[in-house]
Amino acid sequence: MITKEQLAECGFRTWHDESERIWSWDFDRVMYNVKEQTLYDFDEVDGNHRKLAKVDEILRLKDLVWFYFKVDLQ
């Protein structure tokens, strides 16, 4: 399970609690839902969140963020 603390260590700094779901979206469109353990993309055109992958290991999350967004998490 990925914790908020692990995300903070990777550079996530902005947090939003929406209906008990904690979101972070610091790196352009990268969003991670801590409660669901799911990586999302934010579509700026229609304003919706697009589910990319359910991931609960920090190393796998780093790989997926690189794959989808070309962002190297710390």
C-alpha distances in whole Angstrom, upper triangle without the diagonal:
4,6,10,11,10,11,14,15,15,18,16,19,20,18,19,18,20,20,17,15,14,15,16,19,20,21,24,22,18,16,12,12,9,9,10,7,11,13,16,20,22,26,28,31,30,28,25,21,21,18,17,14,11,8,5,6,8,11,11,11,14,16,16,17,19,20,21,22,23,21,20,17,18
4,7,8,6,7,11,11,11,14,13,15,16,15,17,16,18,19,16,14,12,13,13,15,16,17,20,19,15,13,10,10,7,9,10,7,10,11,15,18,20,24,26,29,28,26,23,20,20,17,16,13,11,8,5,6,6,10,10,9,11,14,14,14,17,18,19,19,20,18,17,14,15
4,5,5,6,9,10,11,13,11,13,14,13,15,14,17,18,14,13,11,12,12,15,16,18,21,20,16,14,11,10,7,9,11,9,12,13,16,19,21,25,27,30,29,26,24,21,21,19,19,16,14,12,9,10,9,13,14,12,14,17,17,16,19,21,21,21,22,19,18,15,15
4,5,5,6,9,10,11,9,10,11,9,12,12,15,16,13,12,9,10,9,12,13,15,18,18,15,12,10,10,7,10,12,11,13,13,16,18,19,23,25,28,28,24,23,20,21,19,19,18,16,14,12,12,11,14,16,13,14,18,17,16,19,21,21,20,21,18,18,14,15
4,5,5,6,9,10,9,10,12,12,15,15,18,20,17,15,12,13,12,15,15,17,20,20,17,15,13,13,10,13,16,14,16,16,19,21,22,26,27,31,31,27,26,23,24,22,22,20,18,16,14,13,11,14,16,14,15,18,19,17,20,23,22,21,22,19,18,14,13
4,5,5,6,9,9,11,14,13,16,17,20,22,19,16,14,14,12,14,14,15,19,19,15,14,12,13,11,14,15,12,14,14,17,19,21,25,27,30,30,27,26,22,23,21,20,18,16,13,11,10,7,10,13,11,11,15,16,14,17,19,20,19,19,16,15,11,11
4,5,5,7,5,8,10,10,13,15,18,20,17,15,11,11,9,11,11,12,15,15,12,11,9,11,9,13,14,11,13,12,14,16,18,22,23,26,27,24,22,19,20,18,17,16,15,13,11,11,8,11,12,10,10,14,14,12,15,17,17,16,17,14,13,9,10
4,5,5,5,6,9,10,13,15,18,21,18,16,13,12,9,11,10,12,16,16,14,13,12,13,12,15,17,15,16,15,17,18,20,23,24,28,28,25,24,21,22,21,20,20,19,16,15,14,11,14,16,13,13,17,17,15,17,20,20,18,19,15,14,10,10
4,5,7,9,13,14,17,19,22,24,22,19,16,15,13,14,13,14,17,18,15,15,14,16,14,18,19,16,18,17,19,20,22,26,27,30,31,28,27,24,24,23,22,21,20,17,16,14,10,12,15,13,12,16,17,15,16,20,20,18,18,15,13,9,7
4,6,9,12,14,17,19,22,24,22,19,16,14,11,12,11,11,15,15,12,13,12,15,14,18,18,15,16,14,16,17,19,23,24,27,28,25,24,21,22,20,19,18,18,15,14,13,9,10,13,10,9,12,13,11,13,16,16,15,14,11,9,5,5
4,6,9,12,15,18,21,24,22,19,15,14,10,10,8,9,12,14,12,12,12,15,15,19,20,17,17,15,17,17,18,21,22,26,27,24,23,21,22,21,20,20,20,17,17,16,12,14,16,13,11,15,15,12,14,17,17,15,15,11,10,7,6
4,6,8,12,14,17,20,18,15,12,10,6,7,6,8,11,12,10,9,9,12,12,16,17,15,15,13,14,15,15,19,20,23,24,21,20,18,19,18,18,18,18,16,16,16,13,15,16,12,12,15,15,12,14,17,16,14,15,12,12,9,10
4,6,10,13,16,19,18,16,12,10,7,8,6,9,12,13,12,11,12,14,13,17,19,17,17,16,16,17,17,20,20,24,25,21,21,19,21,21,21,21,21,19,19,19,16,18,20,16,16,19,19,16,18,21,20,17,18,15,15,12,12
4,7,10,13,17,16,14,10,8,5,6,6,10,11,12,11,10,11,12,13,16,18,17,17,15,15,15,15,18,18,21,22,18,18,16,19,19,20,20,20,20,20,20,18,20,21,17,17,21,20,17,19,22,20,18,19,16,17,15,16
4,7,10,13,12,10,7,6,5,7,9,12,14,13,12,10,10,10,10,13,15,15,15,14,14,15,15,18,19,22,22,18,18,16,18,18,19,20,19,19,18,20,18,21,21,17,18,22,20,18,21,23,21,19,21,18,19,17,18
4,6,10,9,8,6,5,6,9,11,14,15,14,13,10,11,10,11,12,14,15,15,15,14,15,14,17,18,21,20,16,16,14,17,17,19,20,19,19,19,21,20,23,23,19,21,24,22,19,23,24,22,21,23,21,22,20,21
4,6,6,5,4,6,9,12,14,18,18,17,16,12,12,10,10,10,13,14,15,16,15,17,16,19,20,23,21,18,17,15,18,18,20,20,19,19,19,21,21,24,24,20,22,25,23,21,25,26,24,23,26,24,25,22,23
4,5,5,6,8,11,13,16,19,19,17,16,13,12,10,11,11,12,15,15,16,15,16,15,18,19,21,19,16,14,13,16,16,19,20,19,20,20,23,22,26,25,22,24,26,24,22,26,27,24,24,27,25,26,24,26
4,5,8,10,14,16,20,22,23,20,19,16,15,11,12,10,12,15,16,17,17,19,18,20,22,24,21,18,16,15,18,17,20,21,19,21,20,24,24,27,26,23,26,28,26,25,28,29,26,26,30,28,29,27,29
4,6,10,13,16,19,22,23,21,19,15,13,10,10,8,10,13,14,16,17,19,19,22,23,26,24,20,18,16,19,18,20,20,18,19,18,21,21,25,24,21,24,26,24,23,27,28,26,26,29,27,28,25,27
4,6,10,13,16,19,19,17,15,12,10,6,7,6,8,10,11,13,13,16,16,19,20,23,21,18,16,13,15,14,17,16,15,15,15,18,18,22,21,18,21,23,21,20,24,24,22,22,25,23,24,22,24
4,7,10,13,16,17,15,13,10,8,6,6,7,9,10,11,12,12,15,15,18,20,23,21,18,16,14,16,15,17,16,15,15,15,17,16,20,19,16,18,21,19,18,21,23,21,20,23,21,22,19,20
4,7,10,12,13,12,10,6,6,5,7,9,10,10,10,10,10,11,11,15,16,19,18,15,14,11,13,13,14,15,14,14,15,17,16,19,18,15,16,19,17,15,19,20,18,17,20,18,19,16,18
4,6,9,11,10,8,5,6,7,9,12,13,12,11,10,10,11,11,15,16,19,19,16,15,12,14,14,15,15,15,15,15,16,14,17,17,13,14,17,15,13,16,18,16,15,17,15,16,13,15
4,6,7,6,5,4,7,10,12,15,15,14,13,10,9,9,9,12,13,16,17,14,13,11,13,14,14,15,16,16,17,18,16,18,18,14,14,17,15,12,15,16,14,12,15,12,14,13,15
4,6,7,7,8,10,13,14,17,18,17,15,13,12,12,11,15,14,18,19,16,17,14,16,17,17,18,19,18,19,19,16,18,18,14,14,17,15,12,14,17,15,12,14,11,12,11,13
4,6,5,8,11,14,16,19,19,17,16,12,12,11,11,14,14,17,19,16,17,15,16,16,15,17,18,17,19,19,16,17,17,13,12,14,13,9,11,14,12,9,10,7,10,9,12
4,6,9,12,15,18,21,20,19,17,13,12,9,9,11,10,14,16,14,15,13,14,16,15,17,19,19,21,21,19,20,19,16,15,16,15,11,13,14,12,8,11,9,12,12,15
4,6,10,13,16,19,18,17,14,11,8,6,5,8,8,12,13,11,11,9,10,12,12,14,17,17,19,20,18,19,18,15,15,16,13,10,12,13,10,8,11,10,14,14,17
4,7,10,13,16,15,13,11,8,6,6,7,10,12,15,16,14,13,10,10,11,10,12,14,14,16,16,14,16,15,11,11,13,10,7,10,12,9,7,10,9,12,11,14
4,7,10,12,12,11,8,6,5,6,7,11,13,16,16,13,12,8,9,9,10,11,12,12,14,15,14,16,15,11,12,14,12,10,13,14,12,11,14,12,14,13,16
4,6,9,9,7,6,5,6,9,10,14,16,19,19,16,14,10,11,10,10,10,10,9,11,12,11,14,13,9,11,14,11,10,14,15,13,13,16,14,15,13,16
4,6,5,6,5,6,8,11,12,16,18,21,19,16,14,11,12,10,11,11,9,10,11,13,13,16,15,12,14,17,14,13,17,18,16,16,19,18,19,16,19
4,6,5,7,9,11,14,16,19,22,24,23,20,18,15,15,13,14,13,10,10,9,12,12,15,15,12,15,17,15,15,19,20,18,19,21,19,19,16,18
4,6,8,11,13,16,18,21,23,26,24,21,18,15,16,14,15,14,11,11,10,14,14,18,17,15,18,20,18,18,22,22,21,22,24,22,23,20,22
4,5,9,11,14,16,19,22,24,22,20,17,13,14,11,12,10,8,9,9,13,14,17,15,13,17,18,16,17,20,20,19,20,23,22,22,20,22
4,7,10,14,16,19,22,25,23,21,18,14,14,11,11,9,6,6,6,9,10,13,12,10,13,15,13,14,17,18,17,18,20,19,19,17,19
4,6,10,13,16,19,21,20,18,15,11,10,7,7,6,4,6,8,11,12,14,12,9,13,14,11,12,15,15,14,15,18,17,18,16,19
4,7,10,13,16,19,18,16,14,10,9,6,6,5,6,7,10,11,11,13,11,8,11,12,8,8,12,12,10,11,14,13,15,14,17
4,7,10,13,15,14,12,10,6,5,5,5,7,9,11,13,15,15,16,14,11,13,14,11,10,13,13,10,11,14,14,16,15,19
4,6,9,12,12,10,9,6,5,7,7,10,12,14,17,18,17,18,16,13,14,15,11,10,13,12,9,9,13,13,16,16,19
4,6,9,9,7,6,5,6,9,10,13,16,17,20,21,20,22,20,16,18,18,15,13,16,16,12,11,15,15,18,18,21
4,5,6,5,5,6,7,11,12,15,18,20,23,24,24,25,22,19,20,21,17,16,18,17,13,13,16,17,20,21,24
4,6,5,7,9,11,14,15,19,21,23,26,27,26,27,25,22,22,23,20,18,20,19,16,14,18,18,22,22,25
4,6,8,11,12,16,17,21,23,25,28,30,29,30,28,25,25,26,22,20,22,21,18,17,20,21,25,25,29
4,6,9,11,14,16,20,22,25,28,30,29,30,28,25,26,26,23,21,24,23,19,19,22,23,26,27,30
4,7,10,13,15,19,21,23,25,27,27,28,26,23,24,25,22,20,22,22,18,18,21,21,25,24,28
4,6,10,13,16,17,20,23,25,25,26,24,21,23,23,20,18,21,20,17,17,21,21,24,24,27
4,6,9,12,14,16,19,21,21,23,20,17,19,20,16,15,18,18,14,15,18,18,21,21,24
4,6,9,12,14,18,20,20,21,18,16,18,18,14,14,17,15,12,13,17,18,20,20,24
4,6,8,11,14,17,17,19,16,13,16,16,12,13,16,14,12,14,17,18,20,19,23
4,7,9,13,15,15,16,13,11,13,13,9,10,13,11,9,11,14,15,17,17,21
4,6,10,12,13,14,10,9,12,12,8,10,13,12,10,13,16,16,17,17,20
4,7,10,12,13,10,9,13,13,10,12,15,14,14,16,18,18,19,18,20
4,6,8,10,7,6,10,10,9,11,14,14,14,16,17,17,17,15,17
4,7,9,8,7,11,12,11,13,16,16,17,18,20,18,18,15,17
4,6,5,6,9,10,11,12,14,15,16,18,18,17,16,14,15
4,5,5,6,9,10,10,12,14,15,16,16,14,13,10,11
4,5,5,6,9,10,11,12,15,15,15,13,11,10,11
4,5,5,6,9,10,10,12,14,14,13,12,11,13
4,5,5,6,9,10,11,12,12,11,11,9,12
4,6,5,6,9,10,10,10,8,7,6,9
4,6,5,6,9,10,9,9,8,9,12
4,5,5,6,8,9,9,10,10,14
4,5,5,5,7,6,7,8,11
4,6,5,4,5,6,8,11
4,6,6,8,10,11,15
4,6,8,11,12,16
4,5,9,11,14
4,7,9,13
4,6,9
4,6
4
